[in-house]
Amino acid sequence: MRLDKYLKVSRIIKRRTVAKEVADKGRIKVNGILAKSSTVLKTNDEIEIRFGNKVLTVRVLEMKDSTKKEDAASMYEILSEKRIETDGER
């Protein structure tokens, strides 16, 4: 499954267009390698996403073409969620 679609279906990022933009700006790594929105994911891949002041790392547990809101969180496991310190916070 494509990275942008997986992020939308799992509800890590709410809209596929936003997921595509984030990936194309170089803010997502899959297994430590910079990823495009078209990167094909497999089970057990690790995704690292840089949001504004936070880095979220998750492991892909399963692939589904569509999910209900309650089932979306079971598609991945959160490995870490780190806050990044900006220059103004020192």
C-alpha positions as protocol buffer text, in pm:
chain_id: "A"
residue {
  index: 1
  type: MET
  ca { x: 0 y: 0 z: 0 }
}
residue {
  index: 2
  type: ARG
  ca { x: 124 y: 350 z: -77 }
}
residue {
  index: 3
  type: LEU
  ca { x: 257 y: 556 z: 213 }
}
residue {
  index: 4
  type: ASP
  ca { x: 11 y: 845 z: 168 }
}
residue {
  index: 5
  type: LYS
  ca { x: -288 y: 609 z: 156 }
}
residue {
  index: 6
  type: TYR
  ca { x: -169 y: 417 z: 463 }
}
residue {
  index: 7
  type: LEU
  ca { x: -132 y: 737 z: 665 }
}
residue {
  index: 8
  type: LYS
  ca { x: -487 y: 836 z: 573 }
}
residue {
  index: 9
  type: VAL
  ca { x: -651 y: 496 z: 632 }
}
residue {
  index: 10
  type: SER
  ca { x: -472 y: 454 z: 968 }
}
residue {
  index: 11
  type: ARG
  ca { x: -572 y: 811 z: 1056 }
}
residue {
  index: 12
  type: ILE
  ca { x: -219 y: 914 z: 1150 }
}
residue {
  index: 13
  type: ILE
  ca { x: -274 y: 1203 z: 906 }
}
residue {
  index: 14
  type: LYS
  ca { x: -637 y: 1286 z: 834 }
}
residue {
  index: 15
  type: ARG
  ca { x: -621 y: 1367 z: 461 }
}
residue {
  index: 16
  type: ARG
  ca { x: -430 y: 1194 z: 184 }
}
residue {
  index: 17
  type: THR
  ca { x: -335 y: 1523 z: 18 }
}
residue {
  index: 18
  type: VAL
  ca { x: -177 y: 1642 z: 343 }
}
residue {
  index: 19
  type: ALA
  ca { x: 7 y: 1310 z: 380 }
}
residue {
  index: 20
  type: LYS
  ca { x: 138 y: 1350 z: 23 }
}
residue {
  index: 21
  type: GLU
  ca { x: 259 y: 1706 z: 91 }
}
residue {
  index: 22
  type: VAL
  ca { x: 436 y: 1606 z: 413 }
}
residue {
  index: 23
  type: ALA
  ca { x: 612 y: 1315 z: 239 }
}
residue {
  index: 24
  type: ASP
  ca { x: 710 y: 1522 z: -63 }
}
residue {
  index: 25
  type: LYS
  ca { x: 866 y: 1787 z: 165 }
}
residue {
  index: 26
  type: GLY
  ca { x: 1105 y: 1521 z: 299 }
}
residue {
  index: 27
  type: ARG
  ca { x: 956 y: 1495 z: 648 }
}
residue {
  index: 28
  type: ILE
  ca { x: 886 y: 1120 z: 646 }
}
residue {
  index: 29
  type: LYS
  ca { x: 1135 y: 832 z: 665 }
}
residue {
  index: 30
  type: VAL
  ca { x: 1054 y: 464 z: 618 }
}
residue {
  index: 31
  type: ASN
  ca { x: 1308 y: 231 z: 780 }
}
residue {
  index: 32
  type: GLY
  ca { x: 1551 y: 524 z: 809 }
}
residue {
  index: 33
  type: ILE
  ca { x: 1533 y: 619 z: 440 }
}
residue {
  index: 34
  type: LEU
  ca { x: 1368 y: 937 z: 313 }
}
residue {
  index: 35
  type: ALA
  ca { x: 1033 y: 838 z: 161 }
}
residue {
  index: 36
  type: LYS
  ca { x: 809 y: 970 z: -115 }
}
residue {
  index: 37
  type: SER
  ca { x: 430 y: 955 z: -99 }
}
residue {
  index: 38
  type: SER
  ca { x: 440 y: 665 z: -348 }
}
residue {
  index: 39
  type: THR
  ca { x: 669 y: 449 z: -130 }
}
residue {
  index: 40
  type: VAL
  ca { x: 519 y: 101 z: -91 }
}
residue {
  index: 41
  type: LEU
  ca { x: 482 y: -8 z: 271 }
}
residue {
  index: 42
  type: LYS
  ca { x: 499 y: -359 z: 410 }
}
residue {
  index: 43
  type: THR
  ca { x: 413 y: -503 z: 751 }
}
residue {
  index: 44
  type: ASN
  ca { x: 679 y: -427 z: 1018 }
}
residue {
  index: 45
  type: ASP
  ca { x: 811 y: -116 z: 839 }
}
residue {
  index: 46
  type: GLU
  ca { x: 898 y: 173 z: 1071 }
}
residue {
  index: 47
  type: ILE
  ca { x: 769 y: 517 z: 975 }
}
residue {
  index: 48
  type: GLU
  ca { x: 919 y: 834 z: 1123 }
}
residue {
  index: 49
  type: ILE
  ca { x: 711 y: 1149 z: 1070 }
}
residue {
  index: 50
  type: ARG
  ca { x: 831 y: 1500 z: 1157 }
}
residue {
  index: 51
  type: PHE
  ca { x: 541 y: 1721 z: 1255 }
}
residue {
  index: 52
  type: GLY
  ca { x: 608 y: 2084 z: 1356 }
}
residue {
  index: 53
  type: ASN
  ca { x: 778 y: 2030 z: 1693 }
}
residue {
  index: 54
  type: LYS
  ca { x: 727 y: 1655 z: 1730 }
}
residue {
  index: 55
  type: VAL
  ca { x: 870 y: 1336 z: 1579 }
}
residue {
  index: 56
  type: LEU
  ca { x: 636 y: 1035 z: 1574 }
}
residue {
  index: 57
  type: THR
  ca { x: 776 y: 687 z: 1508 }
}
residue {
  index: 58
  type: VAL
  ca { x: 533 y: 400 z: 1440 }
}
residue {
  index: 59
  type: ARG
  ca { x: 557 y: 38 z: 1324 }
}
residue {
  index: 60
  type: VAL
  ca { x: 314 y: -92 z: 1060 }
}
residue {
  index: 61
  type: LEU
  ca { x: 120 y: -387 z: 1206 }
}
residue {
  index: 62
  type: GLU
  ca { x: -138 y: -449 z: 933 }
}
residue {
  index: 63
  type: MET
  ca { x: -271 y: -320 z: 603 }
}
residue {
  index: 64
  type: LYS
  ca { x: -639 y: -254 z: 534 }
}
residue {
  index: 65
  type: ASP
  ca { x: -798 y: -74 z: 240 }
}
residue {
  index: 66
  type: SER
  ca { x: -1049 y: 95 z: 468 }
}
residue {
  index: 67
  type: THR
  ca { x: -1119 y: 102 z: 841 }
}
residue {
  index: 68
  type: LYS
  ca { x: -1364 y: 229 z: 1093 }
}
residue {
  index: 69
  type: LYS
  ca { x: -1239 y: 495 z: 1330 }
}
residue {
  index: 70
  type: GLU
  ca { x: -1223 y: 248 z: 1621 }
}
residue {
  index: 71
  type: ASP
  ca { x: -1012 y: -3 z: 1422 }
}
residue {
  index: 72
  type: ALA
  ca { x: -761 y: 246 z: 1276 }
}
residue {
  index: 73
  type: ALA
  ca { x: -532 y: 248 z: 1582 }
}
residue {
  index: 74
  type: SER
  ca { x: -482 y: -128 z: 1555 }
}
residue {
  index: 75
  type: MET
  ca { x: -304 y: -81 z: 1219 }
}
residue {
  index: 76
  type: TYR
  ca { x: 10 y: 57 z: 1385 }
}
residue {
  index: 77
  type: GLU
  ca { x: 210 y: 59 z: 1708 }
}
residue {
  index: 78
  type: ILE
  ca { x: 360 y: 383 z: 1842 }
}
residue {
  index: 79
  type: LEU
  ca { x: 730 y: 327 z: 1909 }
}
residue {
  index: 80
  type: SER
  ca { x: 820 y: 681 z: 2020 }
}
residue {
  index: 81
  type: GLU
  ca { x: 687 y: 1033 z: 2027 }
}
residue {
  index: 82
  type: LYS
  ca { x: 957 y: 1294 z: 2087 }
}
residue {
  index: 83
  type: ARG
  ca { x: 919 y: 1667 z: 2122 }
}
residue {
  index: 84
  type: ILE
  ca { x: 1180 y: 1874 z: 1938 }
}
residue {
  index: 85
  type: GLU
  ca { x: 1318 y: 2177 z: 2115 }
}
residue {
  index: 86
  type: THR
  ca { x: 1313 y: 2491 z: 1900 }
}
residue {
  index: 87
  type: ASP
  ca { x: 1554 y: 2786 z: 1932 }
}
residue {
  index: 88
  type: GLY
  ca { x: 1298 y: 2999 z: 2117 }
}
residue {
  index: 89
  type: GLU
  ca { x: 1253 y: 2740 z: 2394 }
}
residue {
  index: 90
  type: ARG
  ca { x: 1611 y: 2726 z: 2523 }
}
